Amino acid sequence: MARQGYVSLLSGGGTAYAADTADMISSRTRVLEASAYAPLIEAVASAAAGDVVVDVGAGTGHYLAAAVTAVDGRGVGLDLSKFAARSIARCHPAVGAVVADAWQDLPIAGGVADTVLSVFAPRNTAEFARVLRPGGRVVVLGPGPDHLAEMVDGLGMIGQDKDKAARLEAQFADGFELIDHRDIRAVTAVDRDLAVDVVMMGPAAFHSRRAEIAARAQELDEPLSITVDTTLRIYRLAC
Ligand SMILES: C[S@@+](CC[C@H](N)C(=O)[O-])C[C@H]1O[C@@H](n2cnc3c(N)ncnc32)[C@H](O)[C@@H]1O
């Protein structure tokens, strides 16, 4: 158990995947604590059901904390990043934080979770099915085609892959039934610093420096508009 309150269960060989850095988690925290993503957090929380919520790729823990509060239950947040795990450990008193690789066997017993959250995160659907109780659900939130489009045009962020929705549906085709599906879209005004955080909380941070993105942001007029374009899907484990 790390003194910051999480458990690391990464197997000895480590992992081939890139974990979020401390700076990415700080940027993500600022974005999730501003109003732009509030409708997403609310939608995910209200889609959770039952008592035990597992968030795979939980990041800062904001979505998990809201879901656990909504169901008045308990939760576990898994993430590859120890910086994420530190934040998850503090997000809610009834949440445990674990560093683990979502592409390996999850360190969770079979048939114990009522809800699995997968929010902009890796989807190991075979493991989701194993850890869910019969009739349990996966709440998936992912980007739509226009997600953060202004950041793609104005700040050089990588655009959304147009085949993402079809790939997602194929991943859940076996063993799950889609029970709800809706788009959540909002346009919000943000200042330059938050726009830079929106870019630097994601994979762009692996190949761009904050100063470069901030310099580009200086050329744009404030306030900047950002479109949050996402789809929420709820899949029930088929019996
Ligand atoms: C785009 S962030 C989303 C975080 C959070 N769900 C949210 O939306 O705020 C993706 C998260 O998945 C984590 N991640 C990436 N690869 C992973 C893996 N193989 N196993 C577990 N977590 C992973 C990253 O460290 C990061 O925190």
The ligand as an SDF file (V2000), in Angstrom:
LIG
                    3D

 27 29  0  0  0  0  0  0  0  0999 V2000
   -8.3850    9.7890  -21.3580 C   0  0  0  0  0  0  0  0  0  0  0  0
   -8.0460    9.3440  -19.6990 S   0  0  0  0  0  0  0  0  0  0  0  0
   -9.6850    9.2070  -18.9940 C   0  0  0  0  0  0  0  0  0  0  0  0
   -9.6840    9.2540  -17.5080 C   0  0  0  0  0  0  0  0  0  0  0  0
  -11.0930    9.3510  -16.8560 C   0  0  0  0  0  0  0  0  0  0  0  0
  -11.8890    8.1840  -17.1330 N   0  0  0  0  0  0  0  0  0  0  0  0
  -11.7810   10.6000  -17.3200 C   0  0  0  0  0  0  0  0  0  0  0  0
  -12.5080   10.5560  -18.3120 O   0  0  0  0  0  0  0  0  0  0  0  0
  -11.5630   11.6550  -16.7150 O   0  0  0  0  0  0  0  0  0  0  0  0
   -7.5750    7.6490  -19.8730 C   0  0  0  0  0  0  0  0  0  0  0  0
   -7.1170    7.0420  -18.5600 C   0  0  0  0  0  0  0  0  0  0  0  0
   -6.8470    5.6610  -18.8080 O   0  0  0  0  0  0  0  0  0  0  0  0
   -5.6170    5.3270  -18.1940 C   0  0  0  0  0  0  0  0  0  0  0  0
   -5.0560    4.1910  -18.9340 N   0  0  0  0  0  0  0  0  0  0  0  0
   -4.4670    4.1820  -20.1550 C   0  0  0  0  0  0  0  0  0  0  0  0
   -4.0800    2.9290  -20.4900 N   0  0  0  0  0  0  0  0  0  0  0  0
   -4.4540    2.1450  -19.4520 C   0  0  0  0  0  0  0  0  0  0  0  0
   -4.3280    0.7490  -19.1850 C   0  0  0  0  0  0  0  0  0  0  0  0
   -3.7540   -0.0640  -20.0610 N   0  0  0  0  0  0  0  0  0  0  0  0
   -4.8030    0.2880  -18.0110 N   0  0  0  0  0  0  0  0  0  0  0  0
   -5.3970    1.1190  -17.0990 C   0  0  0  0  0  0  0  0  0  0  0  0
   -5.5460    2.4380  -17.2970 N   0  0  0  0  0  0  0  0  0  0  0  0
   -5.0900    2.9450  -18.4520 C   0  0  0  0  0  0  0  0  0  0  0  0
   -4.7660    6.5870  -18.2660 C   0  0  0  0  0  0  0  0  0  0  0  0
   -3.7270    6.6020  -17.2890 O   0  0  0  0  0  0  0  0  0  0  0  0
   -5.8380    7.6530  -18.0370 C   0  0  0  0  0  0  0  0  0  0  0  0
   -5.9990    7.9750  -16.6650 O   0  0  0  0  0  0  0  0  0  0  0  0
  1  2  1  0
  2  3  1  0
  2 10  1  0
  3  4  1  0
  4  5  1  0
  5  6  1  0
  5  7  1  0
  7  8  2  0
  7  9  1  0
 10 11  1  0
 11 12  1  0
 11 26  1  0
 12 13  1  0
 13 14  1  0
 13 24  1  0
 14 15  1  0
 14 23  1  0
 15 16  2  0
 16 17  1  0
 17 18  1  0
 17 23  2  0
 18 19  1  0
 18 20  2  0
 20 21  1  0
 21 22  2  0
 22 23  1  0
 24 25  1  0
 24 26  1  0
 26 27  1  0
M  CHG  2   2   1   9  -1
M  END
$$$$
